[in-house]
Structure formats: C-alpha cells, structure tokens
Amino acid sequence: MGLSPALAASLAQAEHQSQSDPHPPAQAPPPEGDKDGDGELTSVSSNLGLSLGTGKLSSSQPDVLALPAELSSLELELDPSSSYAGELDPNWDADSTQWEDDSPYAEVRASVSNTDDPGMPCNTFRVWVLGLFFTIVISGVNQFFSLRYPNVQITSLLAQLLALPLGKIMERVLPARAWRMWVYRWGKGWTPVEVSLNPGPFNIKEHTLISVMANVVAGGAYATEIVAAQRTYYDQQWDVGYQLCLVISSQLMGFSLAGICRRFLVWPASMIWPQQLVSCAVLNTLHSTWGFQDGLLSRWKFFWLCLSGAFAWYWVPGYLFTGLSAFSWICWISPGNIVLNQLFGTQTGLGMGLLSFDWSQIAYVNNPLVSPWWAEANVLGGLVLWFWILTPILYYKNVFWLAYLPMSTGNGYDNTAQVYNVTRVIANGAFNVTAYEEYSPLFIPATFAMDYAVQFATLTGTIVHTLLWYREDIIRQFRASLRDEPDVHSRLMSVYREVPSTWYISIGVLSLALGILTIEHWDTQLPIWAYFLSLLIPIVYVIPLGILQAITNQQIGLNVVTELIVGFALPGKPIAMMIFKTFGYITMTQALSFVGDLKFGHYMKVPPRIMFMAQTIAAFVACFVVVFVQIWMFGNIEGLCLPGQVDGFTCPAIHVFATASVIFGGVGPQRLFGEHGTYGPLMWFFLIGAILPIPFYFLARRYPASWFRYVNIPIIFAGTSYLPPANGINYSSWGVVGFIFQYVIRRKRFMWWSRYNYILSAALDGGTVLSGIVIFFVLFMPYGAKGLVWWGNTVNANTADGMGTPLYPLGGDNPKMFGPAPGTWS
C-alpha cells in the first residue's frame, strides 16, 4: 500500500512549491467536512506515518484537530501597544501594522514557510533509525573528545547536512508495502493500523525531527563533569547507579520546565528565537531545491559554494597561519611593551582591535549574522563600558591588587602570582581552613572580577527589566491557548493536538524523584532543602532569561548565582556545591535549549506530541551513552585527566570545573565577596543592576520612536559573559560583521539579505566546523597535537600578551608576594 508513482511525484512537486515560494498564501485549515485535514492522502500518509485499517484517518486521530471555520479567514492584526508585539518591540517591522497570512517579523518571513501539510508523515521508521543513529554517535563522540585538548565537537548542523541524503537513500531502498498491526489507544482499546517502512518521499518534517534529536544531545551532559571531578580531585568512585541517576535527573528536569513554559516562550510571535531561523532556512533550502534546477543562483548553490569556501579558508587561520586567528598585529610590532600588549593583546589582554580572519573567533560568542543588530549594539556598548574603560581604570590603579596579575585569564591565583593550587586546601573531599591560612588567599584577574560584577548586575537587572516590560504579557499568557495567538504559524499549528502539561509534569516528577534518590542514597553532603532551592532558581529565571534569549539571541547563564548561593549556604562542601550548581544552572540551560527546539518544531509545523517523543527519547538515550563512554574511558585510557597524558586527554574542562568547586564550595564567596572579602565592593553591582533598567523604561515609554526603546540593560551587562576566556576581539569583530550584514545590507539590500543571509550564516558555521574536524583528525591527532612551527604560528606566544606578563612582576628586585600580610586572612 505504498504511494503510487503519480501521487508520489505530485507530493514531491507540491513540497517543492510550498517550500520554495517565499510568500505563498497560508493553507486553509481543513473544512468542517474533512476533520482529518488531508483528504484522500490520509490512507497512505498520515502525520504519524501510519494508516488506519479502515483506509481513512478518523476524526479521533490523536495529533490533528479540526480548526474552527472562523479562524481560517482570520486577518492577523497585532496590537502595536503590546510590548510582545508593537511599536516598543525592537524587532517589530515598523513599516507594517497589519499582516495577513505571514509573520510581522522580516527575519521570520525570510526563513520560515507560512504553509503546512498536516498529512505529511513524520513519525516514521526513517526518523527513528536516523535520529537514534545521530543521537548515539554525536553524544558518544562529543563525550569522548570533551576530555581531550585540543578537542572537537560535532554539532547538529552535521546531522542536518547528512540526514537528507541518508533519508533519500532509505526512501529508495526500503519497501513501500504496509503491514497491519494492532495498537492500544487509551479509551479506545486495540485499534488496527497499517505501518509502512517507507510511507512516501523523505520530507522536511522528518528532517526536522532528526535535527532536533541531534541538537538535544550535541551539548553533552553537564553532570558527567561532577563524576569526573570526583574521581580526579576527590578520589570518589561511586557506582554506575549514582552516575545514571545524577545525569538523567539533571538532563530531563530542564525538559519538564521547557514544556511548562512554552506558552510564554514558544507560542507568541514576538519570541523569534533567531538561532532557530538558521535551521529553518537550511532545511527549507535543502528540500526546496532537491532535484530541481533553475537558472538563478539558488540558495542551494549559494549554500554549498559558501560552505566550500569556508572549509577551504579555515585551513589558513586554523593551521597554516594561526596568527591571523587572534589578530593582534600591534603586539607584534612591540612585543615587550606591557601596557600595549595588555590593551591590544588577544591571549591575556583586552583585545582592543576590530579584525580577525578566523570565523571561529568572529562567531565565538554566537553567529553575528543571526543576532539582531540592536542587540549586538547593546553588547558592544557593554564591552566598551565595562571592559575597555572601567577594567583598565581598576587595573592600572591596582585596585584589589589586580596589577600583580595578568589582565585577563580564567584562572585563580595565589599571592605569588602563580595559578592557585587547589589541592593544597582540600583534605578528604572537604575544605581545610588551616591549610588555607598557611597557603594564600585567592585572587582573580581584572576581567574575571569585572565579569562577576556584571553578572551580579544581570541577576537583578533581568528581573526588574522583565517586570517593567513584560509583566502584563506574562499574566495574559497564563490564560492563553495556542489558538489565541494571532500569527500564521500558531494558527497553522493549532490543527495539531497540544502536549498535555501533565506529560511534562510527569517528566519533572520522575526527575525530581531521581534527584532525591541521588542526594540521599549517596554521601553528596547536599541537604534536601538545598536541592529544592537549586531547582527554585531556574524556575524563577527561566521566563525572564528565555524572553531575552528569544528576542536577542544572547544566552545568560545562572552559574554565578548558583555558585554564590551554595557558597554562602553550604560553606566548605565542594561536592555539594557541584551538584547544587548543576541542578540550578544546567536545568535552566537545558530548559532554554529544549524551548529553542520546540520553537524550531513550531516553525516547521511538526506535531507537538511527536516532538515530545523525539526530544524525550533522544535525551534519555544520550544519558546512558555519555555515562558508559566516560566509564569506559576511565577504565581504558591510562593517565586520563592527568597532566601530560600522552594522547592529550588532560581534561581541561574538568580541571576548571573542579577549581570552581574549591573556590566557591571551599574558599567560599564569603571570603571573596563578603563584607571583609577582597572583592566585597563588587556586590554593589546588584543594586546598580536593579536601578538602571528603570529610567530607560520610562524614557522609552515617553519617547517611543527614539533609540531608548533599543536599550536593553540586562544585555548590556550580560552580553560579555564569555569574557574571559573570550577577549575583546571576539566581540568587536563579531560586532563589525553584524553591523555590515544586520544593519547595512539589511537596510540597503533587503532582498539579498532575505534570500541569502541565514543561508550564509549556516554555511560559514558548517564549513568552519567541518574543516576543523578534518584538521583535527588528519593533522593534529596522529601527530600529538603538534602544528606547523614557524613565525606565523608562534608570533602571538612570543609577546608580553602571550606570556601573560603583569604590570608589576614579582621576584628579582621586586616583592616576592603581594596582598594581605601572612596570618591576616582566614
């Protein structure tokens, strides 16, 4: 019972037309007499990829609903007084006050099709085979190389590029016949269905689900770093049950929170999620041009030309001439000038330059062709104010003894300007106060201190900003349903049955139970009340931070606030600190990652219940993969995580993670930021962050057509959160490219921008990543991570910037140590 050749051809042509036309009219929802919404096609290609034994999809099909007739002709009028969509929304298209059958946002119109075919099969055999294949391979490979330096990470973009040809191969080789099966449906008993391994052409919704499954697992599992740090630093080797419970509970708790928040962060049209537009543009391009030729430079050809160019070019800054990557030419001219190197250097300096020839450096923060220009301008304003003006002032005035340390690194130091030896203050997994008093206080570099200051301001500024701008919208969304959303994409998605909130709550309850089992059954030193407190933090912040990420493409983490809270609440317990931080920080990070994927599915019109299945199963399978890969590595790689490991498996991320556990779980924030702490004055940034959004909000209300509506105080504070280890040139070069494409070209050549911008962004990312993978496996890994040795690859290391020279070096005729006198700290 496969598709006939004529019907298959007509479906393929229809798919091509619907995805290639940038502004076709929205498909009308199914008429009242056709409850299943796809007419005669239902018998061979339901959106489940299954066929009922009757040969006709019944009106009780669990994923497709009938749409009210009055909604089918709805004209989309968005209220311009609303802060979600209106004149104060900085992403709003000011030239348009009314949109019918398309999004009011130009970025969305350029990337997302405004049509849908509810009968397109997506819950298919091909999806689960390819999706689980990429889930296992990507999570396993990334976990393996995460413990190596240099490492390589496979992103979901690779799965997006490979899934289409693999899907087309399966379309050709799998049998098209159908088999009758009996399945149990709640309330209806056993129902006959016909299942086909090949229900028709491999389509864009199948591709979307495979991409989502790959993206869910590409970031790995943060909790595995706890396990590795326990083995490496604290000599604790707990069993596989502990590892699985810890990883599963921390990974899936964020998924539960994401589903509960989708009415605030997915359904509203103003929640754009710019990064997801790139994936939409890539998939629409791949499918709209597969097998078709035209005389123009199609987006398909443009994509592969740019990807090939990026692949070829990255060999220059990535291997042949690495000096072009972190391009600090001023330091090459005067390598011994300390002040010049501290200001313009890109290794341990502030990176006061504008140029880099390495796309991986330019896109280190995020892709500059994706974030809106007004958001990038806010980030650049924060860079200049906090790190290019205030930080040098504090450093050269030697506030907090900053001038005895390098200007910018991610390390902590002792009073001899050496990297802080955390093993000297740890005994039996706990902080040793006596050893600390005999050793040294902890000191952090200037940019590290400033980063903490702006993160403090972000925590309060985000709450105040959200209450001022979005309080009414949040209250309204509590009562809203998907059908209340006026944009075309929500209207098209309303034909599918939503996932009941109880499904997400059930996942949350399961994760909660596993988390309680983890901290109670094993000696984690984390009280149950602290566990619930760690979960309360992301619950409070997920909507405010989600709104900011959805409209600006800037992600704000909760690592700082979780470290502070657990450090004050549970001093001297580094293991408890790591677990508290993971549940508090990664729950929100995972939640927003899952929300972004839900928006991706929303744009691509994937039935929500099938999306739920794909995300849940991929996340769950990946938990087992990463745990057992890491167990195998510790059992089979000699010297894993030890300095000088012969194959480069030195675990740099684990050392950073464990060091943070000692700093905040051992030394504690009280000694750093308390009333008598070295960096206590930085706590005033909590108050600064809470105050600054207020005047700009009222100025924007008073002058709605002015630039005040583009000022976003939380982004000004938090936009530079990657610094350190990033440096100024990562942001400045990112801003220059963003200005060219997101402001100049968007205004002057809008048609070109609409057609090619997001395709170019994906091609540059994809070509650079693929080139980096090839260089790693072909040239670095076989030869012990040794590159070409010549001036162009060593010039940056032979400068005061590369050597991390401080303004006031110690030793020789200078003092041997700095800071408080011995015996005066505790």
Number of C-alpha atoms within 10 A of each C-alpha: 15 18 19 12 10 9 13 15 14 12 18 20 13 14 19 19 14 22 23 18 13 16 16 15 14 19 16 17 26 21 16 12 9 15 20 26 25 21 15 14 18 24 22 27 24 26 26 22 23 26 27 21 16 11 14 16 28 15 14 11 16 14 20 27 21 19 22 15 13 7 14 16 12 14 14 19 13 18 13 16 11 15 18 25 22 19 19 23 20 24 24 19 16 15 7 9 15 14 16 16 23 22 23 27 18 15 21 23 16 21 27 25 26 26 23 21 18 28 22 28 25 30 23 19 18 24 23 20 13 23 25 20 15 26 29 19 17 27 30 24 18 21 24 19 17 22 22 19 16 17 20 19 19 19 20 24 21 17 23 22 16 15 23 21 13 14 19 14 12 18 19 14 9 14 13 18 14 18 13 14 15 14 11 10 10 7 6 8 9 12 12 14 19 20 24 23 19 25 30 24 19 27 20 24 22 25 25 26 27 30 28 28 30 33 26 23 28 24 18 23 22 17 25 21 23 22 24 25 24 20 15 18 19 18 12 14 13 13 10 12 9 18 21 20 19 26 28 23 27 28 27 26 26 31 28 26 24 30 25 20 21 21 18 21 31 28 26 21 21 23 22 26 28 24 23 22 23 26 24 24 24 24 25 23 23 21 21 24 18 13 9 11 11 7 5 7 10 16 22 20 15 16 25 17 15 20 25 18 15 22 21 14 17 26 18 15 22 23 18 16 19 23 24 19 22 23 24 26 18 15 25 18 10 13 20 15 14 20 18 17 29 27 21 23 34 27 25 28 29 27 28 24 22 17 22 21 19 25 23 21 22 25 20 16 19 18 23 25 27 24 21 21 25 21 25 27 20 21 26 21 19 22 25 16 14 19 23 18 12 15 23 21 13 16 21 15 12 16 13 19 21 25 21 23 28 27 30 29 21 15 18 22 20 20 23 18 19 12 14 22 15 22 14 14 22 21 12 10 19 17 24 16 16 10 15 19 15 14 17 24 23 20 26 27 26 28 29 21 19 21 23 19 22 26 27 25 27 30 24 19 29 25 19 22 25 18 14 14 17 17 13 13 16 19 11 11 19 11 9 14 13 18 17 14 19 22 25 24 25 21 22 25 27 24 24 21 16 18 17 12 13 12 15 22 17 12 20 21 15 16 24 19 13 20 24 17 15 22 20 14 9 12 11 16 15 22 15 13 8 17 20 16 18 22 22 13 19 24 18 12 17 22 21 20 24 29 23 24 23 23 21 27 24 25 21 25 21 24 15 16 19 23 25 19 20 28 28 16 15 20 20 25 24 32 25 24 32 29 26 26 27 27 29 29 25 23 30 30 26 24 26 27 19 26 25 26 26 25 22 26 23 19 26 25 26 28 26 19 17 18 21 18 14 22 23 19 16 24 25 16 16 28 28 17 22 26 21 17 17 20 17 12 15 15 11 10 12 13 16 22 24 15 12 11 15 12 17 22 24 21 24 19 16 22 18 15 16 24 22 21 27 26 24 28 28 28 27 27 22 18 22 20 17 16 12 12 14 21 21 16 14 18 17 12 20 18 13 17 26 21 17 17 23 15 11 18 19 14 14 17 14 12 13 15 13 12 12 19 21 20 19 24 26 30 27 24 28 26 28 27 24 16 22 22 14 22 29 27 25 29 29 23 22 26 25 18 19 25 20 15 22 23 16 14 17 18 12 11 12 17 13 11 21 19 17 19 25 26 29 23 21 23 25 25 21 24 25 25 24 21 20 21 17 15 18 19 13 11 16 17 16 11 12 12 15 10 15 13 10 10 13 14 19 15 18 25 15 14 22 26 33 20 13 21 23 22 18 16 18 17 10 7 7 9 11 12 17 14 17 13 10 14 10 8 14 13
